[in-house]
Amino acid sequence: MSTVVVFRAAALGYAGAPVLSGVDLEVGAGRFVVLTGPSGGGKSTLLLAALGLLVPIDGAVERHATRPAWVPQHDRLDARHPIRVDELVLGGAARDLGIWRRPSTGVRARAERALSDVGLADLTHRRFDGLSGGQRQRALIARALVARPDLLVLDEPTSALDEESAARVLAVIDVIAESGAGVLLATHDHASVAGSATEVWRVAEGRVEALEVPSMRGGRG
């Protein structure tokens, strides 16, 4: 099993003050790793470090992914930005397009598939700021899918979704993991994703510890 990101005795925090210490965690290709724990416990801090957006205070974070994709919580993106849903989602292919290149037919088809997968095919030309919170969350997930990531990092991706939409989104994320990408997902409710997870880690009180979850799936990778 190849590794897309690994934490080695990492201390993570801000302005030299650690939020998490002694983090030893590996996300392998094709693995669906879930982080759970209370709000403010450090889950988002760990996600930022996995993406290379936060330098460890001590220890190391080794990133081997070449196509990471990030799905923040929908309320952390300015919903007033006047952009259409299809334009937002096509932004996920920016790495492939380069500067000033127009999306090819293949890229547009990829975006259409992603929107269909998350249940937004009928909202393609709506403005992002006209969507509900749950719809905005699904649009952000579609944008990440278009990037064809080898590391998919998600922060509370189902928190604004109803049960049916959440199940649909998790099924799509599961397919991404089965295709070989590493998935790192933070949630306050790990029971809702335990059926998809290959492992679950609790992030609380400055530490990251593995949980024993009988329903975890461990055959991939």
Residue pairs with C-beta under 8 A, 6 or more apart in sequence:
1 28
1 29
1 30
1 31
1 221
2 28
2 29
2 64
3 26
3 27
3 28
3 29
3 62
3 64
3 182
4 27
4 28
4 29
4 63
4 64
4 65
4 150
4 151
4 181
4 182
5 26
5 27
5 50
5 61
5 62
5 63
5 64
5 65
5 151
5 182
5 184
6 25
6 26
6 27
6 61
6 62
6 64
7 23
7 24
7 25
7 26
7 46
7 49
7 50
7 56
7 59
7 60
7 61
7 208
8 24
8 59
8 60
8 61
8 62
9 22
9 23
9 24
9 58
9 59
9 60
10 20
10 22
10 23
10 24
10 49
10 56
10 58
10 59
10 60
10 61
11 18
11 20
11 21
11 22
11 23
11 56
11 57
11 58
11 59
12 18
12 19
12 20
12 21
12 23
12 42
12 45
12 46
12 49
12 54
12 56
12 57
13 19
13 20
13 45
13 57
14 45
14 54
16 57
18 57
18 58
18 206
19 42
19 45
19 206
20 42
20 45
20 46
20 203
20 206
20 207
20 208
21 58
21 206
21 207
22 59
22 207
22 208
23 46
23 59
23 208
24 208
25 33
25 46
25 201
25 208
27 33
27 50
27 151
27 182
27 183
27 184
28 182
28 221
29 150
29 180
29 181
29 182
29 221
30 177
30 178
30 179
30 180
30 181
30 182
30 220
30 221
31 177
31 182
31 183
31 198
31 199
31 220
31 221
32 173
32 174
32 177
32 183
32 185
32 196
32 197
32 198
32 199
32 217
32 220
33 182
33 183
33 184
33 185
33 197
33 198
33 199
33 200
33 201
34 185
34 186
34 187
34 190
34 193
34 194
34 196
34 197
34 199
34 200
34 201
35 43
35 46
35 47
35 184
35 185
35 186
35 187
35 200
35 201
35 202
35 203
35 208
36 43
36 186
36 187
36 188
36 189
36 190
36 200
36 201
36 202
36 203
36 211
37 43
37 188
37 202
37 203
37 204
38 188
38 204
39 188
41 203
41 204
41 205
42 203
42 204
42 206
42 208
43 155
43 186
43 203
44 155
44 186
45 54
46 186
46 203
46 208
47 70
47 153
47 155
47 184
47 186
48 54
49 55
49 56
49 61
50 61
50 63
50 151
50 153
50 184
51 68
51 70
51 153
52 61
52 63
52 68
63 151
65 149
65 150
65 151
65 182
66 150
67 95
67 147
67 148
67 149
67 150
67 151
68 149
68 150
68 151
68 152
68 153
69 92
69 143
69 144
69 145
69 147
69 149
69 151
69 152
69 153
70 144
70 153
70 154
71 140
71 141
71 143
71 144
71 152
71 153
71 154
71 155
71 157
72 140
72 155
73 137
73 155
73 156
73 159
73 160
74 133
74 134
74 136
74 137
74 140
74 160
75 133
75 160
76 155
77 136
77 140
79 128
79 129
79 131
79 136
80 129
81 128
81 129
82 127
82 129
83 127
83 128
84 124
84 125
84 126
84 127
84 128
85 115
85 120
85 123
85 124
85 125
85 126
85 127
85 128
85 131
85 139
86 111
86 115
86 124
86 125
88 128
88 139
88 140
88 143
89 111
89 114
89 115
89 139
89 142
89 143
89 146
90 103
90 107
90 108
90 111
90 146
91 143
92 111
92 114
92 142
92 143
92 144
92 145
92 146
92 147
93 103
93 107
93 110
93 111
93 146
93 147
95 147
96 107
97 103
97 107
103 111
107 146
110 146
110 148
111 142
111 146
112 121
112 124
114 142
114 143
114 145
114 146
115 121
115 123
115 124
115 139
115 142
117 142
117 145
117 168
117 172
118 138
118 139
118 141
118 142
118 145
118 168
118 169
118 172
119 138
119 165
119 168
120 135
120 138
120 139
120 142
123 131
123 135
123 139
128 136
128 139
131 139
132 160
133 160
134 160
134 161
134 162
134 165
136 160
137 157
137 158
137 159
137 160
137 161
138 161
138 165
138 169
141 154
141 157
141 169
141 172
141 173
144 152
144 154
145 172
145 176
149 176
149 181
150 180
150 181
150 182
151 181
151 182
151 183
151 184
152 173
152 176
152 177
152 181
152 182
152 183
152 184
153 184
153 185
154 173
154 183
154 184
154 185
154 186
155 186
156 186
156 187
156 188
157 169
157 173
157 185
157 187
158 165
158 166
158 169
158 170
158 187
158 192
158 193
159 187
159 188
161 169
166 192
170 192
170 193
170 196
173 183
173 185
173 196
174 196
176 183
177 183
177 196
177 198
177 220
178 220
185 193
186 203
187 193
190 197
190 200
190 211
190 213
194 200
194 213
194 215
194 216
195 215
195 217
196 217
197 213
197 216
197 217
198 216
198 217
198 218
198 220
198 221
199 210
199 216
199 218
200 210
200 211
200 213
200 216
201 208
201 209
201 210
201 211
202 208
202 209
202 210
202 211
